[in-house]
Amino acid sequence: MAMSAAEIESLLNDGLPGARVELEDLMGDGDHYSAHVIYEGFRGLTRIKQHQLVYGALKGKMGGDLHALALKTSLPEGEGI
């Protein structure tokens, strides 16, 4: 079952309060998205830990309702880790 961009944004905003989420439906099918998540809570975390936070916020939907997610994470104002 496909997920809407609004559903994904809602899960991410609930799980990562204050995050800015930029989503793109890559295939127009609701199954393949690109996401850029900008979140102060990523500060000091490795890229792997950042991605784990995002996947955790998706509450098990990744690999099921959401087939593919090309994920980019960053700190506000383009700061790196």
C-alpha positions in Angstrom: 0.0 0.0 0.0 1.4 3.4 -1.0 1.8 6.3 1.4 1.0 9.9 0.7 3.6 12.7 1.2 1.3 14.1 3.9 1.4 10.9 5.8 5.2 10.7 5.7 5.6 14.3 6.7 3.2 13.9 9.6 5.1 10.9 11.0 8.4 12.7 10.6 7.1 15.9 12.2 5.6 13.9 15.1 8.8 11.9 15.6 11.2 14.7 15.1 9.6 17.8 16.5 10.8 21.0 14.8 12.3 19.2 11.8 12.0 20.6 8.3 11.0 17.9 5.8 11.4 18.2 2.1 9.8 15.3 0.2 9.6 14.4 -3.5 7.6 11.5 -4.9 10.2 10.2 -7.4 8.0 7.9 -9.5 4.5 9.4 -8.9 3.4 6.2 -7.3 3.5 7.0 -3.6 6.1 4.2 -3.0 9.4 5.9 -4.0 10.3 9.1 -2.2 13.3 11.3 -1.8 13.5 13.1 1.6 15.7 15.8 3.0 15.3 16.1 6.7 16.8 19.1 8.4 16.8 18.8 12.2 18.7 20.3 15.1 18.4 17.0 17.0 20.9 15.5 14.6 23.7 17.6 16.1 26.6 15.4 17.2 25.2 12.3 15.7 26.7 10.2 13.0 25.0 10.0 9.7 23.9 6.4 10.6 22.3 7.6 13.9 20.6 10.4 12.0 19.1 7.9 9.5 18.1 5.6 12.4 16.2 8.5 14.0 14.3 9.1 10.7 13.5 5.5 10.2 12.3 5.2 13.8 10.0 8.2 13.3 8.4 6.3 10.4 7.2 3.6 12.9 7.9 0.5 10.8 6.4 1.8 7.6 9.7 1.6 5.8 9.8 -1.5 3.6 6.1 -2.0 3.9 3.8 0.9 3.1 6.8 2.9 2.0 8.9 0.9 -0.4 11.9 3.2 -1.0 13.2 6.3 0.6 16.3 8.1 -0.7 17.3 9.9 2.5 19.5 13.0 3.1 19.9 14.4 6.6 21.4 17.7 7.7 21.6 20.3 10.4 19.8 23.6 10.1 21.6 26.3 8.0 23.5 23.6 6.1 25.9 22.7 8.9 27.6 19.3 8.6 28.4 16.8 11.3 
